[in-house]
């Protein structure tokens, strides 16, 4: 509101200057005519030259003042912006300009510049993190695929061996695809600068949809589900929260034994929703529980093929983006419980 006021005052001020120039010119001309009629100034070549010189000098002084004022208030910020754009073109995305400008149009221009630089900085961070993660994590599945492709080139393989090698190559490609998607999601969340797109949706129904989606994974294990999911609506990013339930339920399935039971409980208060995922599987050692949300951490080295160490990191980032919290309690004799708390505020 204050900026708009300054902008209007600036327009009024410039208009006033030009109106004043016109009025002064009219008054100056009228004064000359009056002085000539009273014969105070007699018409003549010398007097005309003096009058023209005075009027020219007056116009130059006034025009210089207006030009200087316009240059200081408008052109100087534009020159500053041009210099900063040159720095951005050289790869410096840390620059920010002061958006508090007295002229509304200049303020909008500076605001757009800052938004552009922030987005470019996020893209650069995304690219750097993705390259680093790819180089670190893609080596194992790529080496596996390469090894089985080389084995398939031998001529004395049985049909069963060929089918087994092809299955392992397919598993390696699926692992690479999952890893790529998780890295992109995680890095984008970590470098996000804009608010999440949120909608109202049925949280309990979304969890049931995830269970149906994962049915091919839990049905062969004959896992039984104890669901306490009362009808609850939530305002959040539906796509990202779907990924939270997908990762947590997928973990419960992977680390549960045959004919196991998994419980999902949704409770609420006036301030938050809490969803608990409980399994009675192998559990997590106490010394590893603090690191389960770290990027690329996999405590159970005997089951690395089951994941890539990014699922729980992604869960934490998504829940943090919703101003919530996620925690875990586990015992190798009792099982594991993950708690996701989402604010209703």
C-alpha positions as CSV (number, residue, x, y, z in Angstrom):
1,X,0.0,0.0,0.0
2,X,2.8,2.4,0.9
3,X,4.7,1.6,-2.4
4,X,1.5,2.3,-4.4
5,X,1.2,5.6,-2.6
6,X,4.8,6.5,-3.4
7,X,4.2,5.6,-7.1
8,X,1.1,7.8,-7.3
9,X,2.9,10.7,-5.6
10,X,5.8,10.3,-8.1
11,X,3.4,10.5,-11.0
12,X,1.6,13.6,-9.5
13,X,5.0,15.2,-8.9
14,X,6.2,14.8,-12.5
15,X,2.8,15.9,-13.8
16,X,3.1,19.0,-11.6
17,X,6.5,19.8,-12.9
18,X,5.4,19.8,-16.5
19,X,2.2,21.7,-15.7
20,X,4.3,24.3,-13.9
21,X,6.6,24.6,-16.9
22,X,3.6,25.3,-19.1
23,X,2.1,27.8,-16.7
24,X,5.4,29.5,-16.2
25,X,5.9,29.8,-19.9
26,X,2.4,31.4,-20.3
27,X,3.1,33.7,-17.4
28,X,6.5,34.6,-18.7
29,X,5.0,35.4,-22.1
30,X,2.2,37.4,-20.7
31,X,4.6,39.3,-18.5
32,X,6.7,40.2,-21.6
33,X,3.6,41.4,-23.5
34,X,2.5,43.5,-20.5
35,X,6.0,45.1,-20.1
36,X,6.1,45.9,-23.8
37,X,2.7,47.5,-23.8
38,X,3.7,49.6,-20.8
39,X,6.9,50.4,-22.8
40,X,9.0,49.2,-19.9
41,X,10.7,46.9,-22.4
42,X,10.7,48.4,-25.9
43,X,10.5,46.1,-28.8
44,X,13.7,45.8,-30.7
45,X,16.3,43.3,-31.9
46,X,18.4,43.7,-28.8
47,X,15.5,43.2,-26.4
48,X,14.2,40.2,-28.3
49,X,17.6,38.6,-28.0
50,X,17.7,39.2,-24.3
51,X,14.2,37.8,-23.9
52,X,15.0,34.7,-25.9
53,X,18.2,34.2,-23.9
54,X,16.4,34.4,-20.6
55,X,13.7,32.0,-21.7
56,X,16.3,29.6,-23.1
57,X,18.4,29.7,-19.9
58,X,15.2,29.2,-17.8
59,X,14.2,26.2,-20.0
60,X,17.7,24.6,-19.8
61,X,17.9,24.9,-16.0
62,X,14.4,23.5,-15.5
63,X,14.9,20.7,-18.0
64,X,18.3,19.8,-16.5
65,X,16.7,19.6,-13.1
66,X,13.8,17.3,-14.3
67,X,16.2,15.1,-16.3
68,X,18.5,14.7,-13.2
69,X,15.6,13.8,-11.0
70,X,14.3,11.3,-13.5
71,X,17.7,9.8,-14.0
72,X,18.3,9.4,-10.3
73,X,14.9,7.9,-9.5
74,X,14.4,5.7,-12.6
75,X,17.6,5.2,-14.6
76,X,19.9,4.6,-11.7
77,X,18.0,1.5,-10.5
78,X,17.8,0.2,-14.1
79,X,21.6,0.5,-14.4
80,X,22.0,-1.4,-11.1
81,X,19.7,-4.1,-12.4
82,X,21.7,-4.3,-15.7
83,X,25.0,-4.8,-13.8
84,X,23.5,-7.5,-11.6
85,X,22.1,-9.3,-14.7
86,X,25.6,-9.4,-16.1
87,X,26.8,-11.1,-12.9
88,X,24.0,-13.7,-13.1
89,X,24.9,-14.4,-16.7
90,X,28.4,-15.3,-15.4
91,X,26.9,-17.9,-13.0
92,X,26.5,-15.9,-9.8
93,X,23.1,-16.8,-8.5
94,X,23.6,-15.4,-5.0
95,X,22.8,-11.9,-6.0
96,X,19.7,-10.2,-4.6
97,X,18.4,-6.6,-5.2
98,X,16.5,-4.4,-2.9
99,X,12.9,-4.7,-3.8
100,X,11.8,-1.6,-1.8
101,X,11.7,1.0,-4.6
102,X,9.6,4.2,-4.6
103,X,8.3,3.5,-8.1
104,X,5.9,0.6,-8.3
105,X,7.0,-0.5,-11.8
106,X,10.7,-0.6,-10.8
107,X,9.8,-2.5,-7.7
108,X,8.0,-5.2,-9.7
109,X,11.0,-5.4,-12.0
110,X,13.3,-6.0,-9.1
111,X,10.9,-8.5,-7.5
112,X,10.8,-10.5,-10.8
113,X,14.6,-10.4,-10.9
114,X,14.9,-11.9,-7.4
115,X,12.4,-14.6,-8.2
116,X,14.3,-15.5,-11.3
117,X,17.6,-15.7,-9.5
118,X,16.1,-17.9,-6.7
119,X,14.7,-20.3,-9.3
120,X,18.0,-20.4,-11.2
121,X,19.8,-21.1,-7.9
122,X,17.4,-23.9,-7.1
123,X,17.9,-25.5,-10.5
124,X,21.7,-25.3,-10.2
125,X,21.5,-26.9,-6.7
126,X,19.2,-29.6,-8.1
127,X,21.6,-30.3,-10.9
128,X,24.7,-30.5,-8.7
129,X,23.0,-32.8,-6.1
130,X,21.6,-35.0,-8.8
131,X,25.0,-35.5,-10.4
132,X,26.7,-36.2,-7.1
133,X,24.0,-38.7,-6.1
134,X,24.0,-40.4,-9.4
135,X,27.8,-40.9,-9.4
136,X,27.6,-42.3,-5.9
137,X,24.6,-44.6,-6.0
138,X,24.4,-45.8,-9.6
139,X,27.6,-47.8,-9.6
140,X,26.3,-50.9,-8.0
141,X,23.2,-51.6,-10.1
142,X,25.1,-50.6,-13.3
143,X,27.9,-53.1,-12.4
144,X,25.3,-55.8,-11.7
145,X,23.6,-55.3,-15.0
146,X,26.9,-55.3,-16.8
147,X,28.0,-58.5,-15.1
148,X,24.8,-60.4,-16.0
149,X,24.9,-59.1,-19.6
150,X,28.4,-60.5,-19.9
151,X,27.2,-63.8,-18.5
152,X,24.4,-64.0,-21.1
153,X,27.0,-63.9,-23.8
154,X,28.4,-67.3,-22.9
155,X,27.1,-70.2,-25.0
156,X,26.7,-73.0,-22.5
157,X,23.9,-71.5,-20.4
158,X,20.8,-73.5,-19.5
159,X,17.3,-71.9,-20.2
160,X,16.9,-71.6,-16.4
161,X,20.1,-69.7,-16.1
162,X,19.2,-67.4,-18.9
163,X,15.8,-66.6,-17.4
164,X,17.4,-66.0,-14.0
165,X,20.0,-63.6,-15.5
166,X,17.3,-61.7,-17.4
167,X,15.2,-61.4,-14.2
168,X,18.2,-59.9,-12.4
169,X,18.9,-57.5,-15.2
170,X,15.2,-56.4,-15.1
171,X,15.5,-55.9,-11.3
172,X,18.6,-53.8,-11.8
173,X,16.9,-51.5,-14.3
174,X,13.8,-51.1,-12.0
175,X,16.2,-50.2,-9.1
176,X,17.8,-47.6,-11.3
177,X,14.4,-46.1,-12.3
178,X,13.3,-46.0,-8.6
179,X,16.6,-44.5,-7.6
180,X,16.3,-41.8,-10.2
181,X,12.7,-40.8,-9.3
182,X,13.6,-40.7,-5.6
183,X,16.7,-38.5,-6.1
184,X,14.7,-36.1,-8.2
185,X,11.8,-35.8,-5.8
186,X,14.2,-35.5,-2.8
187,X,16.5,-32.9,-4.3
188,X,13.5,-30.9,-5.6
189,X,12.0,-30.8,-2.1
190,X,15.3,-29.8,-0.5
191,X,15.8,-26.9,-2.9
192,X,12.2,-25.8,-3.2
193,X,11.6,-22.1,-2.7
194,X,7.9,-21.9,-3.6
195,X,5.0,-23.1,-1.3
196,X,3.5,-26.5,-1.9
197,X,0.4,-26.8,-4.0
198,X,-2.3,-27.9,-1.5
199,X,-5.8,-29.3,-1.8
200,X,-8.4,-30.8,0.5
201,X,-8.6,-34.6,0.2
202,X,-9.6,-37.7,2.2
203,X,-6.5,-38.9,4.0
204,X,-8.0,-42.2,5.1
205,X,-9.1,-43.0,1.6
206,X,-5.7,-42.2,0.2
207,X,-4.0,-44.8,2.6
208,X,-6.5,-47.4,1.4
209,X,-5.6,-46.6,-2.2
210,X,-1.9,-47.2,-1.4
211,X,-2.8,-50.6,0.1
212,X,-4.6,-51.6,-3.0
213,X,-1.7,-50.4,-5.2
214,X,0.7,-52.6,-3.2
215,X,-1.5,-55.6,-3.1
216,X,0.8,-57.6,-5.5
217,X,3.6,-57.3,-2.9
218,X,1.7,-58.2,0.3
219,X,-0.7,-60.8,-1.0
220,X,1.9,-63.5,-1.6
221,X,3.1,-63.0,2.0
222,X,-0.5,-63.4,3.2
223,X,-0.1,-60.2,5.3
224,X,-3.1,-59.3,7.4
225,X,-4.0,-55.6,7.9
226,X,-5.4,-54.1,11.1
227,X,-6.8,-50.8,9.9
228,X,-8.2,-48.0,12.1
229,X,-8.9,-45.3,9.6
230,X,-11.8,-43.0,10.5
231,X,-12.9,-40.5,7.9
232,X,-10.5,-37.5,7.9
233,X,-10.0,-34.7,5.5
234,X,-6.6,-33.0,5.2
235,X,-5.3,-29.9,3.4
236,X,-2.0,-30.7,1.8
237,X,-0.1,-31.9,-1.2
238,X,-2.0,-35.0,-2.2
239,X,0.7,-36.4,-4.6
240,X,3.6,-36.0,-2.2
241,X,1.7,-37.5,0.8
242,X,0.8,-40.5,-1.3
243,X,4.5,-41.1,-1.6
244,X,4.9,-41.0,2.2
245,X,2.3,-43.7,2.7
246,X,3.7,-45.7,-0.2
247,X,7.2,-45.7,1.3
248,X,6.2,-46.5,4.8
249,X,3.7,-49.3,3.9
250,X,6.3,-50.7,1.4
251,X,8.8,-50.9,4.2
252,X,6.4,-52.7,6.5
253,X,5.7,-55.3,3.7
254,X,9.4,-55.8,2.9
255,X,10.5,-56.4,6.5
256,X,7.5,-58.5,7.6
257,X,7.5,-62.3,7.7
258,X,5.1,-64.7,6.0
259,X,1.5,-64.5,7.5
260,X,2.5,-61.3,9.5
261,X,0.2,-58.6,10.8
262,X,0.6,-54.9,10.0
263,X,-1.5,-52.2,11.8
264,X,-2.2,-48.7,10.5
265,X,-3.9,-46.3,12.9
266,X,-5.2,-42.8,12.3
267,X,-5.9,-40.6,15.3
268,X,-6.6,-36.9,15.5
269,X,-7.0,-33.9,17.8
270,X,-7.9,-30.3,17.3
271,X,-4.3,-29.5,16.4
272,X,-2.9,-32.4,14.4
273,X,-3.4,-35.8,12.8
274,X,-1.2,-38.8,13.7
275,X,-0.8,-41.9,11.6
276,X,1.0,-44.9,13.1
277,X,2.4,-47.8,11.0
278,X,3.3,-50.8,13.1
279,X,4.8,-54.1,12.0
280,X,6.1,-57.1,14.0
281,X,9.1,-57.7,11.7
282,X,12.8,-57.9,12.3
283,X,13.0,-54.4,13.9
284,X,15.8,-51.8,13.7
285,X,18.8,-51.9,16.1
286,X,18.8,-49.0,18.5
287,X,22.1,-47.5,17.2
288,X,20.7,-47.3,13.7
289,X,17.3,-45.7,14.5
290,X,18.8,-42.2,14.6
291,X,20.1,-42.7,11.0
292,X,17.2,-44.3,9.3
293,X,16.1,-40.9,7.8
294,X,19.6,-40.1,6.5
295,X,20.0,-39.9,2.8
296,X,21.4,-43.2,1.3
297,X,21.6,-44.9,4.7
298,X,20.9,-48.6,4.7
299,X,21.5,-50.3,8.0
300,X,20.6,-53.8,7.0
301,X,23.4,-54.7,4.6
302,X,22.0,-58.1,4.0
303,X,18.9,-56.6,2.3
304,X,20.3,-53.7,0.3
305,X,18.5,-55.0,-2.8
306,X,15.2,-54.2,-1.1
307,X,15.8,-50.4,-1.4
308,X,18.2,-47.6,-2.1
309,X,18.3,-45.7,1.2
310,X,16.2,-42.8,-0.1
311,X,12.6,-43.7,0.8
312,X,12.7,-42.6,4.5
313,X,14.7,-39.5,3.6
314,X,12.0,-38.6,1.1
315,X,9.3,-39.2,3.8
316,X,11.0,-36.8,6.2
317,X,11.4,-34.1,3.6
318,X,7.7,-34.3,2.6
319,X,6.5,-34.3,6.1
320,X,8.8,-31.4,7.0
321,X,7.4,-29.5,4.0
322,X,4.0,-29.9,5.6
323,X,5.3,-28.6,8.9
324,X,4.9,-32.0,10.5
325,X,7.2,-34.6,12.1
326,X,8.1,-38.2,11.6
327,X,9.6,-40.5,14.2
328,X,10.4,-44.2,14.7
329,X,10.5,-46.6,17.7
330,X,11.7,-50.1,17.2
331,X,13.0,-53.3,18.8
332,X,14.5,-56.4,17.2
333,X,12.1,-58.5,19.3
334,X,8.9,-56.5,19.0
335,X,9.0,-54.8,15.6
336,X,8.8,-51.2,14.3
337,X,6.4,-48.3,14.6
338,X,6.6,-45.2,12.4
339,X,4.7,-42.1,13.6
340,X,3.7,-39.3,11.1
341,X,2.2,-36.2,12.7
342,X,0.6,-33.6,10.4
343,X,-0.5,-30.2,11.7
344,X,-4.1,-29.1,11.1
345,X,-3.2,-25.4,11.7
